[in-house]
Amino acid sequence: MPIPEDVTGEEIDKDVRQELQSLPKTLAEDVAKNLVMVARLIDEDPEGAYGYSRVALRLASRVAAVREAAGFAAYANQKYSEALAEFRAARRMTGTVELWPLMADCERGLGRPEKALDMAGAPEVQKLDKAGQVEMRLVAAGARRDMGQLDAAIVTLQSSELASHSVQPWTARLRYAYADALLAAGRSGEAREWFAKAVEADRDGSTDASDRLAEMDGVEFVDALGEDEHEDEDRDADDTVRADEPVEPVEHDEDDRDDEDHEDDKD
């Protein structure tokens, strides 16, 4: 796949660059460039990111960072079986547990919420950092909802992180998930309150909490530009109608005709 000229491979993280040092220099550069493209495209063009991840995987399948990137690209394309296999491979190579929540969510994607819940109770969860533990809680709550256990999902999300007034990178998503679970359980008043709290914490627009809140309040957004365009179209249509209207013949009175005859006589 083509690599843009502005991609050098130096954009990758220091840790990943260090991993690639085990490869021949030219090969390491090629792999690095493909990994940069995966990171660049995964949000806006997941299919494109997946294509670059397959190239990197073909070039260096024994590099943990490559297997992890391939897992993320597959996950972004809802290829959960493939993503799970890549995450497992990366975990075997590194021995870390950072990917545990993602692996559990892949189990959900494969229609195995019970397996995801088993993973939520595994010892590996205690080895996760705070962000990882919150992510695991979100996955577990999602698994409960998959199984139709709405009340259990709500209880799963109730935690010190949810009650905290401090805003962390996971705060908006945690509040949003809680609000959504409350709404699914028919507790709309509480849901609105937590959607509002999610909006307060969502500084980078990672959720659509503001839209959900507006929807609950019955607010409709009007596309002002669209209205102007419609008005222009209406004016153009009016002009077209006027242009198509038949032109009425101009009536000349007798004096006008006499003047015209007189001019002819002069000629």
Secondary structure as UniProt FT lines:
FT   TURN            5..6
FT   TURN            10..11
FT   HELIX           14..19
FT   HELIX           20..22
FT   HELIX           25..41
FT   TURN            42..44
FT   HELIX           46..59
FT   TURN            61..62
FT   HELIX           64..76
FT   TURN            77..78
FT   HELIX           80..94
FT   TURN            98..99
FT   HELIX           100..109
FT   TURN            110..111
FT   HELIX           113..120
FT   HELIX           123..127
FT   HELIX           130..146
FT   TURN            147..148
FT   HELIX           150..157
FT   HELIX           160..163
FT   TURN            169..170
FT   HELIX           171..184
FT   TURN            185..186
FT   HELIX           188..201
FT   HELIX           209..216
FT   TURN            217..218
FT   HELIX           224..244
FT   HELIX           254..266
//
